[in-house]
Amino acid sequence: MTPEKLDAVVIGAGPVGLACALEIQRRGLTVTVIDKGALVNSIVGYPTNMEFFSTPELLEIGGYPFPMASYKPHREDALDYYQRVAASEKLPLRLYERVTGLRGQAGNFVVETTKGEIAARAVVVATGFFDVPNPLAIPGADLPHVNHYYKEPYAHASQDVVVVGAKNSSAKAALSLVRSGARVTLVVRGPEVSESVKYWIRPDLLNRIKEGRITAYFNTVLNAITPTTVEVTTPEGPRSLRADYVYALTGYRPDYTLLVDMLALPLDENDLARPPIFDVTTHESARPGVYVAGTVCGGLATSRWFIENGRHHAQLIAQALALQPAKANA
Ligand SMILES: Cc1cc2nc3c(=O)[nH]c(=O)nc-3n(C[C@H](O)[C@H](O)[C@H](O)COP(=O)(O)OP(=O)(O)OC[C@H]3O[C@@H](n4cnc5c(N)ncnc54)[C@H](O)[C@@H]3O)c2cc1C
């Protein structure tokens, strides 16, 4: 147990969690950031050398400039940037420590972790969405050659790789795999490559499909994965697709076990995306004293909040927390 009671514990050392912690600290409050993995763990897990869609100034936190010689930052630039911000602000970090529960109430919480307990007046939940892949729910989905996280193509040269999905991540993975010598088959549930794929990636993918370098099956349902094949039903009937490796890039979802069972956050069940209920002016959830920030605020709608817009939750939360002692003494 940390001896003194902190003003706030931030769960999640992603870009938004870091933004919250530095805004809270700048208001003279005590804070610790806790993460089950590395600093900016989600970005650590993104593809090697992945290029952000956003320009650098839209990823900045705490007013720190994100200088770039080129137009769009890569994963490695962002990792370097957020590490420098955390170090410059001397943010107290507890990494590789997972939050497992929360007892108590506003002003008097105990955050339970895999390494102990932390007493805090308030808690900020900034746990993102990247830890729980949407399940495939078919036989063979748990085989060791099925992966929900794409890193880089080099292990797959001269191999048959099936990529499932037709959004940005699957489009980029299919293109990078085929350019590094893999034989790529794209399996898509819908009738086409998603219109939401970025305008500079979509035509590239469509042209690779048109010229036959990538084989694509649309309106196609996955039935099973075996050690050597992916079994599908296409509009023309069943097919057995050779697969040495499978990337099921079908999206991710927030960790509802954490949000509901461990943190007891009430959800908005009238919203199909099941986001946590929160006050939009302060980001305080329906569990008083617990605030939500960043992507987690959108529930299953994981593209509702991202770094560009989610980073602004930090000021709202820090302002609300800074007003609390005044309220308590009033
Ligand atoms: C390939 C890709 C490209 C993207 N490009 C862009 C872009 O160009 N621009 C943009 O704005 N957004 C982009 N996004 C989205 C953006 O990265 C996310 O919206 C962003 O990471 C959200 O930040 P966050 O701080 O809310 O959550 P995250 O960055 O996901 O951070 C959450 C943190 O919480 C930690 N955590 C989770 N559970 C626990 C627990 N129980 N205990 C302790 N810690 C826990 C995780 O380890 C993680 O470090 C992209 C996403 C992907 C996948």
The ligand as an SDF file (V2000), in Angstrom:
LIG
                    3D

 53 58  0  0  0  0  0  0  0  0999 V2000
   -3.0160    0.9920  -36.0610 C   0  0  0  0  0  0  0  0  0  0  0  0
   -3.6650    2.1670  -35.3800 C   0  0  0  0  0  0  0  0  0  0  0  0
   -3.4470    3.4580  -35.8670 C   0  0  0  0  0  0  0  0  0  0  0  0
   -4.0180    4.5730  -35.2180 C   0  0  0  0  0  0  0  0  0  0  0  0
   -3.7810    5.8250  -35.6910 N   0  0  0  0  0  0  0  0  0  0  0  0
   -4.3230    6.8910  -35.0590 C   0  0  0  0  0  0  0  0  0  0  0  0
   -4.0860    8.2280  -35.5190 C   0  0  0  0  0  0  0  0  0  0  0  0
   -3.4280    8.4530  -36.5370 O   0  0  0  0  0  0  0  0  0  0  0  0
   -4.6280    9.2630  -34.8050 N   0  0  0  0  0  0  0  0  0  0  0  0
   -5.3820    9.0600  -33.6710 C   0  0  0  0  0  0  0  0  0  0  0  0
   -5.8320   10.0500  -33.0650 O   0  0  0  0  0  0  0  0  0  0  0  0
   -5.6400    7.8160  -33.2310 N   0  0  0  0  0  0  0  0  0  0  0  0
   -5.1360    6.7410  -33.8880 C   0  0  0  0  0  0  0  0  0  0  0  0
   -5.3980    5.4670  -33.4530 N   0  0  0  0  0  0  0  0  0  0  0  0
   -6.2620    5.2830  -32.2740 C   0  0  0  0  0  0  0  0  0  0  0  0
   -5.4600    5.5750  -31.0160 C   0  0  0  0  0  0  0  0  0  0  0  0
   -4.2290    4.9560  -31.0250 O   0  0  0  0  0  0  0  0  0  0  0  0
   -6.2280    5.1910  -29.7750 C   0  0  0  0  0  0  0  0  0  0  0  0
   -7.4710    5.8260  -29.8580 O   0  0  0  0  0  0  0  0  0  0  0  0
   -5.4300    5.6620  -28.5620 C   0  0  0  0  0  0  0  0  0  0  0  0
   -4.3820    4.7710  -28.2750 O   0  0  0  0  0  0  0  0  0  0  0  0
   -6.3290    5.8420  -27.3940 C   0  0  0  0  0  0  0  0  0  0  0  0
   -5.5550    6.3110  -26.3310 O   0  0  0  0  0  0  0  0  0  0  0  0
   -5.9520    5.9270  -24.8510 P   0  0  0  0  0  0  0  0  0  0  0  0
   -4.9330    6.5700  -23.9980 O   0  0  0  0  0  0  0  0  0  0  0  0
   -7.3990    6.2290  -24.6540 O   0  0  0  0  0  0  0  0  0  0  0  0
   -5.8440    4.3350  -24.8090 O   0  0  0  0  0  0  0  0  0  0  0  0
   -4.5600    3.3630  -25.0660 P   0  0  0  0  0  0  0  0  0  0  0  0
   -3.5090    4.0550  -25.8310 O   0  0  0  0  0  0  0  0  0  0  0  0
   -5.1310    2.1170  -25.6030 O   0  0  0  0  0  0  0  0  0  0  0  0
   -4.0180    3.1660  -23.5980 O   0  0  0  0  0  0  0  0  0  0  0  0
   -4.6770    2.3430  -22.6660 C   0  0  0  0  0  0  0  0  0  0  0  0
   -3.6660    1.8050  -21.6840 C   0  0  0  0  0  0  0  0  0  0  0  0
   -4.3830    1.1800  -20.6070 O   0  0  0  0  0  0  0  0  0  0  0  0
   -3.6490    0.0450  -20.1910 C   0  0  0  0  0  0  0  0  0  0  0  0
   -4.5320   -0.8630  -19.4450 N   0  0  0  0  0  0  0  0  0  0  0  0
   -5.6070   -1.5410  -19.9200 C   0  0  0  0  0  0  0  0  0  0  0  0
   -6.1510   -2.2910  -18.9510 N   0  0  0  0  0  0  0  0  0  0  0  0
   -5.4190   -2.0820  -17.8250 C   0  0  0  0  0  0  0  0  0  0  0  0
   -5.4830   -2.5780  -16.4800 C   0  0  0  0  0  0  0  0  0  0  0  0
   -6.4100   -3.4640  -16.0740 N   0  0  0  0  0  0  0  0  0  0  0  0
   -4.5600   -2.1400  -15.5820 N   0  0  0  0  0  0  0  0  0  0  0  0
   -3.6050   -1.2510  -15.9580 C   0  0  0  0  0  0  0  0  0  0  0  0
   -3.4980   -0.7540  -17.2140 N   0  0  0  0  0  0  0  0  0  0  0  0
   -4.3930   -1.1630  -18.1270 C   0  0  0  0  0  0  0  0  0  0  0  0
   -3.1160   -0.5230  -21.4940 C   0  0  0  0  0  0  0  0  0  0  0  0
   -1.9840   -1.3540  -21.2800 O   0  0  0  0  0  0  0  0  0  0  0  0
   -2.7600    0.7420  -22.2890 C   0  0  0  0  0  0  0  0  0  0  0  0
   -1.4120    1.1450  -22.1370 O   0  0  0  0  0  0  0  0  0  0  0  0
   -4.8420    4.3540  -34.0840 C   0  0  0  0  0  0  0  0  0  0  0  0
   -5.0770    3.0580  -33.6110 C   0  0  0  0  0  0  0  0  0  0  0  0
   -4.5050    1.9790  -34.2520 C   0  0  0  0  0  0  0  0  0  0  0  0
   -4.7900    0.5800  -33.7040 C   0  0  0  0  0  0  0  0  0  0  0  0
  1  2  1  0
  2  3  1  0
  2 52  2  0
  3  4  2  0
  4  5  1  0
  4 50  1  0
  5  6  2  0
  6  7  1  0
  6 13  1  0
  7  8  2  0
  7  9  1  0
  9 10  1  0
 10 11  2  0
 10 12  1  0
 12 13  2  0
 13 14  1  0
 14 15  1  0
 14 50  1  0
 15 16  1  0
 16 17  1  0
 16 18  1  0
 18 19  1  0
 18 20  1  0
 20 21  1  0
 20 22  1  0
 22 23  1  0
 23 24  1  0
 24 25  2  0
 24 26  1  0
 24 27  1  0
 27 28  1  0
 28 29  2  0
 28 30  1  0
 28 31  1  0
 31 32  1  0
 32 33  1  0
 33 34  1  0
 33 48  1  0
 34 35  1  0
 35 36  1  0
 35 46  1  0
 36 37  1  0
 36 45  1  0
 37 38  2  0
 38 39  1  0
 39 40  1  0
 39 45  2  0
 40 41  1  0
 40 42  2  0
 42 43  1  0
 43 44  2  0
 44 45  1  0
 46 47  1  0
 46 48  1  0
 48 49  1  0
 50 51  2  0
 51 52  1  0
 52 53  1  0
M  END
$$$$
